[in-house]
Structure formats: structure tokens, C-alpha cells
């Protein structure tokens, strides 16, 4: 059952990723990218990590995909123009892929057999974040608040004239 | 035990349906069949409710505006939704020549799918949650946040400036009000200690002094959070005081301008299903879910209580539509960031005070003090700043 689901989700995710990379229409590519995020969150659900899967949808569909789509909307010049084939992109992606493969093969974690993971409830994640990792969480909060205020100041600039 | 039997009648019915399969089919097939029955039940109930509420809304609005409302089709105009449905189905489906056909087609389909998914995690009665998941509340908002992308697809796919402007307005409004919407559920999650809707309902099952319900709406923080949640829900479902994205007099029908026939009907349906979902979540979080308001009314089945509370909230939605004019775009946004968000944070602090104040009476007093103090400080501050004053035009003089 889960093997069948894995194959179906993999095909969906990979084809969405391929469409995102190759589709000549920029907006279609961005939306295929969003479909790929849904596929990844489905993988998390399949592994029983429903919290991570939900946060994946929350952050990547609700925020990142909307951000990408807005960027395209605000910066497009001529939407009819199709993208040509980009050789430098191919080189860069192959280099990144090779680097990742090299890094993964260099680790010892591959030789470890998959352990039996205890089911991690949402409650346990919350306790860990709020008790054991409260300090990093607060730092991230301060950083994000600073970013938010910075963005507001950038936008407010033209108010006084 | 007849009370319990009436309460669980739908569960028994489902078990009876599944009993045909057991012994003949493998476990996974039974699981799929069980899910399919749940999905069919949710769809059946809420699409019927949608048909009913669409005619009731027009009747109630008519009553408020001293006219009859629909009264031609069937008894009391009750068959009006059937007539509307047939009309929508046989209308021509117009797709603009320069539209992005695929995105234009997918937007209404996906927006309805998101609305139906978010209906799945709400407990409708004892043992009647269609989709039990540990982070059910999170699921609700994750699916809801995907709606923004669908609205954008509708605006972009239509290739029309009014559609695009409407979609921009809708997205700006939805993102702004998602913050207070999510922060106002935090006090409930903090007090209960769970994101599971069933646990949240179970935490509200007690009665004070033997009769007063232990609902979160009856605490100072819960009351404030409920009102903020309800207003944010109004905005999220694009209902009247905040229906800026589809203000007819300004931008035709917003992101739905280029949709006709059944696609428009799908948008309409998604909007109502979203309204049911937000109201259902409000009932679950603050109004005790399917619990009876008084202990001696427990003989009435749980799902009756849930749908009674839901229909009261839906009536308030219609009532507001008949009463209030539309707000301006800048007013909506100012209200979100300058009033709703600080008040939502105050609810969180107030709930923390409630938790740590110990004695019940002291908890009541101090959490109320926190909210009242912040409310008045905020009002005075906003009043002196005069940000709700008439808009000053910079470019159009």
C-alpha cells in the first residue's frame, strides 16, 4: 500500500519538478513548483511526520509560492517571450548535483540501517521547541521581527515628500 | 441507552455499510471505503446546506429590506437552488480569448477542493470527525493558506485588469487577516495543550456549578478571541463588510469577473463552503463543539447541537450582510494591522495570565483587566493618531 503510494507520489513530484524546470511559460513553471511542494509534503505524510508535512504546505504553498508568483507578476516585461535553453544553468545544476552527491557519499549515515523511529507527536515537537531550544527560537524570532521592520521601512520611504 | 443510540446512529449506519465488506476485502480496501463514506457524508451534508443557505440568505435579506425574496419556485421558494443550479449548468461557458486556459480552468476547481478539505477536520458530533489527525487545526490553516494561490491563479488566468486587481486585493486581505485568525486560536491551543480538534472539544465538556457550560467563549480571553476570530473569518470568506475584492461598483466582480456559468457557481460554492468551515472551526474552538449548553439537554444528539450553533453563526453572517456597508480597502488593512493584530496578541497574554493566576475568580479578574487595559490604550492611541480619518489623495486631486 505505502509502496504504491510512494511510487505514485514520486512520479507526481518528479514530473512537477521537471515541468518547473522546463516549462517555457514562467507562470506555469512557478505553479508546477507549487505542485512539487505538495508532493514533498505528501512524502512527509507517508513517513508519519504529519507536522512537518503540514508546515511544508503552510510555508511553501502559503508563503514561498505566493512570493514567487508575485515576483513574476511585478517584474515581468513581456510574458509571451519564451525562455531559451540555458547552458550555464545546466552546468550549474550539474555542479550542484555532483557536489551534493559527493557530500552525501562522504557521510557515514548512509551505512546505518534505517532505525525504528518513535512516533513524534506535535506535542513533543512543541515541548522541544519551547523548553530545550527556546533560546534559538527566540533568536530566530528577533531576526524575523528585524526583517519585518526593515521591510516596512523600505516601503514607507516615499511617504514624506 | 436509547439516547446513545440516537447520538451514534450515523456511526452505526457506517459500520453496517462496512460490514458488507469485512471478510471479503483486504484491510486497505476497507480503509478506503471508510474514507469514501466519510467524504460522501461531508459532501452531501454541506452541499445540501449550501443550497439551503443560498435561498435562506436571500429570504432573510429580503425580510430585512422589506421585500419578499424568492417565492416563485416551489413552496416558499425552497426549490430556488435547483432552478439556479440548472440555470448555471446550461449557461454558456465563456473563456476569454487571451486567457491562460489551463490556469483559468484549474482555479475554480482547486479553490473548491481546498474549501472541502478544510471541512474534513471538524468534529461534527461524538465520534464524528471525518479525518482524525493530530494537528487538525494546523491542517485547517495549511489548506486555507493554499487558497491565496488559487485566487491568484483566477486573477492571472483571466488576463483582465479587474480580475488581477481583485485578486491582489483578495490576497492582500487574506494574508493580513490570516495573522489575527491564527493568533486568536493560540490561547485555546495553549490552554488545552493540543492541536487536535477532538481534544479541544473534549476540554470544553465540563459545567461550572453544575449548569454553566465550560466553553472558552465564556472566559475573558475566549470572548475577545472569539470576536476577533469571527471578524477575521468574515474577511477570509470575503463576506460583506469586507467584500472589497469583489466590490461591484469598483472592480466588477474581482477575480471572478471572467468566469461564467458553472465555473462561477463553483467559486460561489467555494466561498460558502469556506464560510461553513470557518464557522465550524469557531464552534469547535470557542462554542463547545457538539456539547450541549446545559447538562440536562444532553438527551438531544450531539450533531444537532453542532449544526444548531453553526446555523446561528451563519445567521449572524447574513445579518451583517443585511446591515453593514462595504469598507474601503485602506480601512480594512489599517484595521488588521493596527487593531486586530495587537488585540490578538493581547488574547495570548490574557490566556497566560488566566493560566497562572491560580484561583478562578482572580484569573477571571486579571485576564479581563489585561484585555480592557489594552483595548482602551489602543483606542486612545488610534484616536489621537487619526488613522481612520478620510483618505488623503496623493495622486488624484
HADDOCK unambig.tbl for C-alpha pairs under 7 A between the chains (distance, minus, plus):
assign (segid A and resid 51 and name CA) (segid B and resid 135 and name CA) 6.66 0.50 0.50
assign (segid A and resid 54 and name CA) (segid B and resid 138 and name CA) 6.78 0.50 0.50
assign (segid A and resid 54 and name CA) (segid B and resid 139 and name CA) 6.08 0.50 0.50
assign (segid A and resid 54 and name CA) (segid B and resid 142 and name CA) 6.18 0.50 0.50
assign (segid A and resid 57 and name CA) (segid B and resid 142 and name CA) 5.83 0.50 0.50
assign (segid A and resid 58 and name CA) (segid B and resid 142 and name CA) 4.46 0.50 0.50
assign (segid A and resid 58 and name CA) (segid B and resid 145 and name CA) 6.37 0.50 0.50
assign (segid A and resid 61 and name CA) (segid B and resid 146 and name CA) 5.74 0.50 0.50
assign (segid A and resid 62 and name CA) (segid B and resid 145 and name CA) 4.66 0.50 0.50
assign (segid A and resid 62 and name CA) (segid B and resid 146 and name CA) 5.12 0.50 0.50
assign (segid A and resid 62 and name CA) (segid B and resid 148 and name CA) 6.98 0.50 0.50
assign (segid A and resid 66 and name CA) (segid B and resid 149 and name CA) 6.02 0.50 0.50
assign (segid A and resid 122 and name CA) (segid B and resid 134 and name CA) 6.94 0.50 0.50
assign (segid A and resid 122 and name CA) (segid B and resid 135 and name CA) 6.64 0.50 0.50
assign (segid A and resid 123 and name CA) (segid B and resid 194 and name CA) 6.73 0.50 0.50
